[in-house]
Every structure is written in structure tokens, then in C-alpha cells.
């Protein structure tokens, strides 16, 4: 089996993330990682909080706490929510770790040795009112490309174009709001991307053929526009410091690396954190370098991210890796996502628009959100969340198609045959047809999962659930039992085996509900190991005589009253959320 390295874009530290952030990176990565583990692959799923840069300093200032304390608190808060969504990271680290500092500084030294970093004098915005240089997001203004009047100094949130602070029209300080700004000379380190452009293009040509069009088109757009040398240091108090042994003058000035230089390195840093955090039992040896260094022939690396993160992961970070002249593992497959909108408008952390992950878990269990988000993942284009669509999906797919099937099969069997799986007669033509259909749908589901086509995978999973309902309606054991008790017992035993199969194959999408379905049966050494085509056809993993229980209702329907309350609280079509 292959070794699979999986990373999702690092969630930024300044506040709880919204559902759009979840479905664009961490959740699909988790679904894929769970699926691969079930298939027997060795998987390492790494993520971390992205803690450096101006937004962290600004958010800490607004909260009135030191930035290191703010980041530690927010890391724990975010991790608690991701635990609530059952995101099964192998490690969830922090970009402010010592491991990331050391590896980032190593990268910078190697790039300098190889002639890909140089020190340059540049002119930078200085705030008279704040008595400091204003890097990146410390400056806001109007985007020169789309006219958005709240663009940040590093990137426009509206059109996603990467900017320099001096590009902004009518700039002002994000600290004081002052427009009393002037341009002064200062020194910074530049990554000479122009010297690496040819290598990056050759790497993309060799690697991106199987990427989704969204990822490859964004990467090639950047290459077409040309790779420009880019400043990789900033005037901030919080960040990976420029190493004094290599650039003593800049280190003395307190320069730190640009967050987009050190954040991708944290994928490696967090893997070393994972290794360093291994329990000292003598039974586990975590070799972080085997995943990242000279690992091209042994590891398949898949990244998950929203489209605004694609340029940094497909161009800037690969250029950094190539420039070290060391055999660092580069991404094999980039799974990029479009936006999940909220009633046609963008989810926005800064504008508090949409549903945030903490509020989502307060309302309903994680599996409701996991399934809906993946069944409507913004893969080929932007998608839009509405409470009406969410309610319809939960009620139809989860409550009616899956939950009702589980409840009525187990409840009826217990009522008529007791607390053990009935034996019944030998399987007949209906069961043979069902087995063939289940095997076909399972293969379809597997194909979509292997191709990382999550909406199609969710549709195939839903079709598997529907096949059970069709079988039950065809056999109608509630009528069958009146004339053929053995036939009704066979029908229920077959349906119970479907429930166990559903538990296994649904685990990547709805892990808590999958556990509830599996635990209904008293099977020795039962695991979530994947189902083969032969096992799917046979539908015999739960033998007659197996004790079972009826689990609580898996999915409660969302009522009209609850739908109205959600719309009032969060806003709906043309509605503002309640104050």
C-alpha cells in the first residue's frame, strides 16, 4: 500500500472559521484521509494554525492581550472545534513552533547560499501617526484592479489579486486609520523567483497534468504573468526572526519572515512537531524526514485548499523548495475548491457574514454539516448555502433515506424476531440483484473517492443508501411476514447487512453516525475496514444470531419552526441576521 501525505491549508489564527473555510480545505482532506486509512494505506494528515503576520498582531491588539498568548488561546479554541467536527488530523500544530522556526531559517540560509535571496533597499509606507513602517495588512485601501475599498496591502479579498501596499489607492493605517503616510527607504530580503521561473514551469508541466482545472489554470496564470522577485521579510514584532548569523543587520532591526514564506514550511515543521511529540514508549519511531526528504518514490502528497491559496502552494512554495537544492517532497496533487457562498454573498470572517463553525456545532451534530458540505462541495464552481437547501438535504438524504432505513429495519426485526439477527431462508433472486447493484454502486463510489470528486462520491453514497430502501419496498417484510416468515427473516437479515455495509462506507463522510450503526451489532473485532466487491455482493458480514440493539434516531428532521429560527438568527435571502 502507498504512503499518503495529506495537508490542508492552514487556518489563520485570528478567529473561528466559517463553513466556507471548512469545506474548502480541512473537511475534504479529512474525508479523503479517512477513506485511504480504511483502504489500508499508511496516511499522515498534517495541519496547523497559521499564526504569523499582521492579522495576528492586529487581532491580539484588539483583544488587548499579548500576541503569543492570543495565538495560544486561539489555537486551542480552533482545535476544540475541529475535534467537534471529528477532523482526524494525525497532528495539528502551530506555525509559531520552534520546529517551524528552525526549518524556515534553514530554508532561507540555503536559498541565500544558492543565490536565490538577496538584500535590497526598497521604499515602504511609513505611518507618521503610528511611528512605524506598515507592512501588508497594516495598510488598507482601494484595490487598483477591482475598486474594492477594503482591500488589504497583501491581497484583495474581493478579486484575490496579490498586491503590494504601495499599490493601494487612498491607503490608510489599519492601526490608527490615519492617512498621514509617507514612503521611506528600508531594507528587506527578496526571494528571486524570476531566477527560478523556468524550473517552476518545468515542474508544473511535469506534475499538474492530473490536477483539477481550477488548480492548474491558476498556477499557469501566475506563470504567464511572470514570476517577480518578492520581499520575504516584514517589519513586525511577531514572526520567524531573520537569523542573526546570516543577516546580522536585518536581525538587529527586528525583521521577521513574511507569513507566506514560513506558513507552507509549517507543513514540514508540523510533521517534525508530530515526530517530536511521539510518546516515549519505545514502540513508535516517527521519522518525519521519511515523509518530506528524498521521498518522491515512496510518498504521494496531496494538498487541499481554496482557490485563493493556490498560487502560493503551486508557485511560491515550490520555488522555495527548488531553490534550496535539497530533495524536499513537492506536492503531487492539488485539490482546489471554489467559494461556498451564503445566499449568493461571500462568507467572510472579517465581516461576520455566514455561519461559523462554532455556531454550527451548537445547532446540530457534526455529521449533518459534514454530509451537506461535502455533498455540495464547491468543486467545479462556486456554490451557495441556504437554510432551505440545507434543511431539504438533511431531511431527505440523512433522515429519510439513511436514518429511517436503519430505524425501521432494526425496530421491526426486534419486534417480530427478537434481539438477534434472524436467519431466514436462503438468498433468492432479489438478494442476488441487490448484491450486484451494491457492488456496482460501491465501485462507482470508490472511483469518485480515488479521483477526489467529492460531490459525485456523495451522490454515489446516497445511491447506495437508496438501493436499500428500494429493496425493502420490493420485499415489503411487513407484508411478507404474514405469509412467509422465513422470507421476511431473510429480508431483514439482508437489510441488517446493508446497515453494516453503510456504516463502513459512510465513515469518511459521517463518522459518528457510522460508529452508531456499527455498534448496533455485537460483532467481535468489528472494524471499519473497507468492503470488497465480493463482500458487498454477499451481504453476509453480520451472520444470523448476532445480537443487536436499536440505536437512537440517527438524524432528527429539521422542522419548519427550526428553519424559521435559523433564518432569523443568521439571515436568509434578503434578510439581515438578528442583532
Secondary structure, 3 states (H helix, E strand, C coil): CCEEEEEECCEECCCCCEHHHHHHHHHHHHHHHHHHHHCCCEEEEEEEEECCCHHHHHHHHHHCCCHHHHHHHHHHHHHHHHHHCCCCCCEEEECCCHHHHHHHHHHHHHHHHCCCEEEEEEEEEEECCCCEECCHHHEEEECCCCCCCCEECCECCCCCCECCHHHCEEEEECCCCCCCEEEEEEEEEEECHHHHHHHHHHHHHHHHHHCCHHHHHHHHHHHHHCCCCEECEECCCCCCECCCCCCHHHHHCCCEECHHHHCCHHHHHHHHHHHHCCCCCCCCCCCCHHHHECCCCCEEEEEEEEHHHHHHHHHHHHHHHHHCCCCECCCCEEEEECCEEECCEECECCCCECCEHHHHHHHCCHHHHHHHHHHCCCCCCCEEECHHHHHHHHHHHHHHHHHHHHHHHHHHHHHHHCCECCCCCCCCHHHHHHHHHHHHHHHHHHHHHHCCCHHHHHHHHHHHHHHHHHHHHHHCHHHHHHHCHHHHHHHHHHHHHHHHHHHHHHCCCCHHHHHHHHHCECCCCCCCCCCCHHHHHHCCCCCCCCEECCCCCCCCCCCHHHHHHHHHHHCCCCCCCCC
